[in-house]
Amino acid sequence: MPPSHSWPPETVPATSVALNVTSVTGQVVAGTLNTFEVQLDNGSEQKRGTVKIWTQPWLKENGTNIKIKFQGEDDELDRTW
Protein backbone atom coordinates (compact mmCIF):
# COMPACT_ATOMS: atom_id res chain seq x y z
CA MET A 1 0.00 0.00 0.00
CA PRO A 2 1.44 3.42 -0.91
CA PRO A 3 2.29 5.85 1.87
CA SER A 4 -0.20 8.57 2.74
CA HIS A 5 0.56 12.00 1.30
CA SER A 6 -0.64 15.54 1.72
CA TRP A 7 -1.85 16.46 -1.78
CA PRO A 8 -1.88 20.04 -3.06
CA PRO A 9 -5.54 21.13 -2.91
CA GLU A 10 -5.74 21.92 -6.63
CA THR A 11 -5.02 18.30 -7.63
CA VAL A 12 -8.30 16.77 -6.46
CA PRO A 13 -11.73 18.34 -7.03
CA ALA A 14 -13.13 19.14 -3.58
CA THR A 15 -16.57 17.72 -4.33
CA SER A 16 -15.45 14.43 -5.88
CA VAL A 17 -15.72 11.17 -4.01
CA ALA A 18 -13.79 8.05 -4.97
CA LEU A 19 -16.36 5.37 -5.65
CA ASN A 20 -14.14 2.59 -6.77
CA VAL A 21 -10.47 1.81 -7.23
CA THR A 22 -10.44 -0.81 -9.97
CA SER A 23 -6.72 -1.59 -9.93
CA VAL A 24 -3.45 -0.57 -8.31
CA THR A 25 0.07 -1.35 -9.47
CA GLY A 26 3.41 -0.41 -7.95
CA GLN A 27 6.90 -0.26 -9.42
CA VAL A 28 10.13 0.41 -7.55
CA VAL A 29 13.24 1.45 -9.48
CA ALA A 30 14.75 4.90 -8.72
CA GLY A 31 11.72 5.83 -6.67
CA THR A 32 8.21 4.44 -6.47
CA LEU A 33 5.52 4.69 -9.15
CA ASN A 34 2.00 3.81 -8.03
CA THR A 35 -0.77 3.71 -10.63
CA PHE A 36 -4.44 3.77 -9.62
CA GLU A 37 -7.41 3.18 -11.91
CA VAL A 38 -10.27 5.07 -10.24
CA GLN A 39 -13.91 6.02 -10.60
CA LEU A 40 -14.95 9.42 -9.15
CA ASP A 41 -18.39 10.87 -8.50
CA ASN A 42 -19.20 14.54 -7.85
CA GLY A 43 -22.94 13.98 -7.38
CA SER A 44 -23.95 14.78 -10.95
CA GLU A 45 -21.47 12.80 -13.04
CA GLN A 46 -19.01 9.96 -12.75
CA LYS A 47 -15.54 9.85 -14.30
CA ARG A 48 -13.04 7.06 -14.77
CA GLY A 49 -9.38 7.86 -14.84
CA THR A 50 -5.80 7.02 -14.05
CA VAL A 51 -3.80 8.53 -11.19
CA LYS A 52 -0.01 8.08 -11.27
CA ILE A 53 2.08 9.04 -8.25
CA TRP A 54 5.86 9.05 -8.63
CA THR A 55 7.85 9.56 -5.42
CA GLN A 56 11.55 10.00 -4.78
CA PRO A 57 11.52 10.79 -1.05
CA TRP A 58 15.27 11.39 -0.81
CA LEU A 59 14.94 14.53 -2.97
CA LYS A 60 14.47 17.72 -0.94
CA GLU A 61 12.64 19.45 -3.84
CA ASN A 62 10.42 18.04 -6.56
CA GLY A 63 10.40 14.57 -5.03
CA THR A 64 6.73 13.87 -5.75
CA ASN A 65 4.86 14.01 -9.05
CA ILE A 66 1.18 13.31 -9.59
CA LYS A 67 -0.55 12.88 -12.95
CA ILE A 68 -4.33 12.55 -13.31
CA LYS A 69 -5.92 11.69 -16.67
CA PHE A 70 -9.64 11.05 -17.18
CA GLN A 71 -11.00 8.87 -19.97
CA GLY A 72 -12.38 10.89 -22.87
CA GLU A 73 -10.51 14.08 -21.91
CA ASP A 74 -7.43 15.44 -23.68
CA ASP A 75 -5.98 17.34 -20.71
CA GLU A 76 -3.86 15.75 -18.01
CA LEU A 77 -3.16 17.28 -14.62
CA ASP A 78 0.60 17.15 -13.97
CA ARG A 79 1.98 18.60 -10.70
CA THR A 80 5.38 18.25 -9.03
CA TRP A 81 6.38 19.37 -5.56
N, C-alpha and C positions, 0 to 999 in steps of 0.2 A: 504494500500500500504506500503511495507517495506521501511525503511529509506534508503537514499542513502549512499553508502560506498565507500571508496577508496580501491580498490582491489589490492593485490600484483600483479605486472605485469606478473608473471609466471603462474597465474591461468587462464588467458583467452588468447587464441591464438590471436596475434595482427591482423591477417588478416581475422578473422572470423567476420561475421555479423549476428546478431540475425534476422532471418526471421520471426519467429512466436513463440509466447509463447502460448502453447495450454492449460495450466492450471496453476493455482497458488493456493496453500493452505497455511494457517497460523495456528500456534498452539502456545498458550502462556501458559507456566507452570512455570518453573524456568528459564525463558529466552524466546526467541522467535525463533521458527523454521519455516522458509519459504521454501516451496518446489515449484520449477518451472519446468515444462515440457517444453523444448525448442527445436527449430530447428535452427541449425547454418549452414551458408554457407561461404566457403572460396574462392569461385569463381570456384573451380573445383569439389568440392563434398559437399554434404549436410550430416549433422549428426543430429540425434535426441538423446536427453539425458535428464538427471535429474540433476538439480542444487539444493542442499540443503544448506541453510545458517542458522546457529545456532548462535544467539547472546545473550550474557549476559553482557550488557553494564556496569554494576556495577563492573566488574572485571577489575583491572588495567592491567593484563597480560592474554593472552590467552582467551580473552572474545568473540572472533569471530572465527567460524570454517566454512569452505566452503568445500563441497564435490561435485565433478562433475563426473558423470558416463554416458558414451555414450552407446547406445544400440549396442550389438554385440561386445563389447570390454570387456576384462577381467579386465583391470586396472581401478582404480578409483583415481582421484586426491583428496587428503585430506590435507588441509592446515589449520593451526591454528595460529592466531596472536593476 
